């Protein structure tokens, strides 16, 4: 659930509190979901074929808190651990290869790694939220240099393109005559630069630290093809639409699903999200009085984008109680099929990455211990 992974940035940016102000909420009743898990109808079902991670034993396989996963250009599975401050590499079969990074503020060290991306030609970049920088590694995954100067924090999530270019989402503060605005922007950065070369889309609202939930509508999802075509969508619960941008920032067109119907979260889902997010805020140092996250009562229409090796666009449809995808041609015009991850239970706190011919998934709030799950994509 990408929204939950972004909250670390909100915590890092909030330096002071404010008195709470009451707000009115009008709930439009559409579809009421069941507390029972029901596997949604789909054209294709994704199944888990392997996993990495154990509860006790070899420390190379015991994870602290998974912040992200990826597949490297060489085919390794990369796991970013924000608690152990490192990236662990594994062979596709699950055998440990090596660990990059450690706790600290020196070269190649992390204070709070929250995002990572790999480049097609090799190399990696880490977004260090607490350190306020991007940390670049060369094709041998040796430390190369840092990029600082991001305000209020570096971009995350991030995706890597040829030449060390990244596309990512950056938190953003703006000031106008009405006061402080807080929001997010999807942008493109050239290698080594702190200022974005292109801003594709941005959204901001009046900043009220006593009501962090008001910022939900300004959180954005994005995806990017190897050629640099960018897809963006807000975390809307009301409309299913996404915009397609050229690499240079020209808005090309918008794809909209006119048949979209909103789906209410169950009380179980609302309680779980409330507890998880507020506990995360407190654990990261936020005063308990400011940990006031109130989930939107409806499920998000679009939860993210991925592109596989065949050039298919996987749009995460957030209305199901499991990971569910609408799969399109890469331009978004041709709908191809639907797909769902079948694990036999609700996975509302799971995140997934689709790269190459595989998917990698993990639970951001595991009941037992952190694990990473892998499987193959349909041809």
Secondary structure, 3 states (H helix, E strand, C coil): CHHHHHHHHHHHHCCCCCCCCCCCCCCCCCCCCCCCCCCCCCCEEECCCEEECCCCCCHHHCCCCEEEEEECCCCCEEEEECCCCEEEEECCCCCEEEEECCECCCCCCECCEEEEEECCCCCEEEEECCCCEEEEECCCCCEEEEECCCCCCCCCCEEECHHHCEEEEEEEEEEECCEEEEEEEEEEECCCCCCCCEEEEEEEEECCCCCHHHHHHHCEEEEECCCCCEEEEECCCCCCEEEEECCCCCEEEEEECCCCCCCECCHHHHHHHHHHHHHHHHHCCCCHHHCCCCCCCECCCEEEEEECCCCCEEEEECCCCCCEEEEECCCCCCEEEEEEECCCCCCCCEEEEEECCEEEEEECCCCCCCCEEEEECCC
